[in-house]
Amino acid sequence: MDHKQQEQVALHRWAVIAEAAGQNLTAAERGALVRQIAARAHAHPDGSSRRYSRGTIDRWLRAWRQGGLEALRPSPRADTGAVRAHPELFAEAAALRLELPGRSAAQIASILFHRHGIAVSERTVRGQLRRAGLHREALAAEPKSYGRYEAARPNERWITDVLVGPWVPFPKREDSARARLFLIVDDHSRLLVDGRFFAHENARACQDLLRRAITRRGVPDVLYADNGAPFSNAWLARTCAVLGVRLVHSQPYSPQGRGKQERLNRYIREAFLAEARAMFARTPSLDDIVDRAYELLLASVGTYLSTHVATEAAEA
């Protein structure tokens, strides 16, 4: 196993135990979380779905407390045996099932054979998809109803998102660039932890925003993000693991936990971005207005919070 593979395994182990690694947990709370983690299947970097015993999870937790992320790297083993010959095929099988939920395991096995010349049994495909929660019964189930969730204290959970803003300069011309508004909101207080315009929607923008937010407000317990490229990358996964932050990605088409963020996003689109266009029209470069835009954003979000949070609390 090379250095990169060891790093991937260490990040995977942190993702498994992060929920139970909080410093404020009692022994009873930690034990309950470990039992829940042990009862779930976890997607391994090699494409397989794995379950871990309570003893293994406790061992990883002890290693994390003693040595951080480096202690979660796998040690070289003398008894390394043969792994599945083609683990990448199971990721492709999952994509084929998601593309067409009615597609049978036999059809998927046939497609894999004709694409790659590798025979995978129907039973193996069916078992792998079921362990990953991609069996047809689950995909055809009725939509779930989700209740409200709110963090119990500040910095327990931050929610981050990206909104596509106007062209700069506005209206659009040949040299205009599309502004992207990166946001981080505290789930408990609704505080705008940070918000900033960037010319590109990438990992570097996320890195800059998160560094600013942590410098201003401290380190959160959980960072909740979607699966977009700025938030699904090795840099963010490693940074969160080193800082002890649990990185949680929302599941596609599963909106639970993002309702308040979506309402704030809608307000920013309808109120703040509409008002900001006049400012964008007067500047030749996005860099010239990022600080003024942030001040305007703070004022706009403050108005939203003063008029909406009390109403939501009364409806809860």
PyMOL commands that set and color helices and strands:
alter all, ss='L'
color gray80, all
select helices_A, chain A and resi 3-20+27-39+54-72+88-99+105-116+122-131+136-139+203-217+234-243+259-281+286-288+290-315
alter helices_A, ss='H'
color red, helices_A
select strands_A, chain A and resi 42-43+49-50+157-168+177-186+192-198+222-225+246-249
alter strands_A, ss='S'
color yellow, strands_A
deselect
rebuild
show_as cartoon
